[in-house]
Amino acid sequence: MLKEKSIAVKDWIMDNTKIVMPVVLVVCVLITIFVAINANQKEALKKEAEEAAAAIAGQEESASVEGLSTPVYELEENAYPEINNIIKTYYDAQASGDVETIASLNTYLNDIEKIRIQEMSKYIEDYPVLNVYTKPGLDENTYVAYVYSEVKFTDVDQELPGLKTYYIGQDGDGQYFINDGTYDDTVRNYIKEVTLQDDVVDLNNKVVVEYNDLLAEDDELNEYVAYLKEKINEDVGVILAKEETPDAEEAEGEAAEEETEGETEEPGSTDDNIVTTVTMVKATDVVNIRTSDSETADKIDKAQIGQEFKLLEQRGNGWSKVEYNGKDAYIKSEYLETVSEETVVDTGSAEAESTDADSGTVSGTVTVKENVKVRTSASTTADSLGTAYVGEKLDLIMKQADGWTKVKYKGQTAFVKSDYVE
């Protein structure tokens, strides 16, 4: 039966060859097309997968080139009570001048910093606001901490914001400590990369804007900040100079005071010698070095964490003038901290000053380049006669070697810091 059907089909095909052969040909073509399309799809998918893999590899390579290969962790706010406690203890100790407590928490604290902390504490009431932002460190139980603070000074009502970076570690007993500068290059580079991540940059920019806006809006606060920086630097220099003076010379100085019956010397001078302080500072974060004290000024370079500079001037607008490659440059003061201070004695004779200057003869004018206090003598503790404002011209008597300029102000002889006039 099956054989008969096969013969019948064969006979039909032979009788209808003209119809059957084109149909068979079409079917074969369709099968060929289907196979080709399927193969092309597989090849396209394979190519897409290869391109995607190459793109990912390129992104990873790009991140590595830019130094951002460090994992991007979320910036956490007040996430670790133990770290918040150590930061609060640390800042409370700064407000009270308790260098013993600070030294027990901070593995990097030299004698100059101890003096600076004690002098600064005389003007600080407390830190009413402390927020600690953290990201994981390189090792277990270590953190990069960004501490936002608001400091309340004793003499002004407005609180001043700030942001500082610390590397928090843990000792063998499980106690946290602040490693504030003694870490190696590996840790330093890690902190640099973390600090360049978007959320940290945003936090830093927010604080900088807040700080600058406050100083721009509050003339009293702006003047106070400028005065305080100047005063602390001067007081630290005086203390260092005294510490280097032998006991015999101190006794001789006391005898001389008795003979002069109350005549006093200005801070920073000994007889005809001028005592100045050379201050070295280091960068606490990666920060731009600019041609002038403005965020819109041209960038010269980037300071790296731990990089040191000679401090030329701390300005009241939140910038510091430093020496960089033999030239003047500017860095935001909040990203610098003192490393060392050296007292230098200038033995030049006072006879070099002109008699015209001593007699108060005007020899030209100077222009005020930043708001500055005008004082009765060449000292930040002297009485203030008023404030000279940016652009104001003052009659010049003499530019002194001790960093002060003698001027005529409202009909009387007065003094302003030389850094603030030109």
Salt bridges, closest charged atoms under 4 A:
ASP92 OD2 - LYS88 NZ 2.79
GLU119 OE1 - LYS122 NZ 3.03
GLU125 OE1 - LYS152 NZ 3.90
ASP185 OD1 - ARG188 NH1 2.64
ASP199 OD1 - LYS135 NZ 2.92
GLU223 OE1 - LYS373 NZ 3.20
ASP235 OD2 - LYS231 NZ 2.51
ASP293 OD2 - ARG315 NH1 2.92
GLU313 OE2 - ARG315 NE 2.94
GLU313 OE1 - LYS321 NZ 3.63
GLU337 OE1 - LYS164 NZ 3.11
GLU337 OE2 - LYS282 NZ 3.43
GLU341 OE2 - ARG116 NH2 2.60
GLU370 OE2 - ARG315 NE 3.26
